[in-house]
Amino acid sequence: MVHRVLTETAVSISEHKKNPMATVAAGEGMAVAVLNRNEPAFYCVPARAYEELIDLVEDLELGRIADARLADGKEPLRVSLDAL
């Protein structure tokens, strides 16, 4: 079976166990796939990259909420940012 590796950098689980911080450094700020028997077991994601991913997920959810509210047929209200 073929498994997708969603990163440019991968390390074996043995390498990761020897030096986890080297795994983080190998990704140069991006996620690193940790492989077990040549299959991705998990991704090592640096804190900053994880924070950015969570921000994107939150933005997507807010976008869905806004789209649902716009689709309810009610007339949108205009407000100024200063009024908020």
HELIX and SHEET records of a PDB file:
HELIX    1   1 ILE A   13  LYS A   18  1                                   6    
HELIX    2   2 PRO A   20  ALA A   26  1                                   7    
HELIX    3   3 ALA A   47  LEU A   70  1                                  24    
HELIX    4   4 LEU A   81  ALA A   83  5                                   3    
SHEET    1   A 3 ALA A  10  SER A  12  0                                        
SHEET    2   A 3 VAL A  32  ASN A  36  1                                        
SHEET    3   A 3 GLU A  39  CYS A  44 -1                                        
END                                                                             
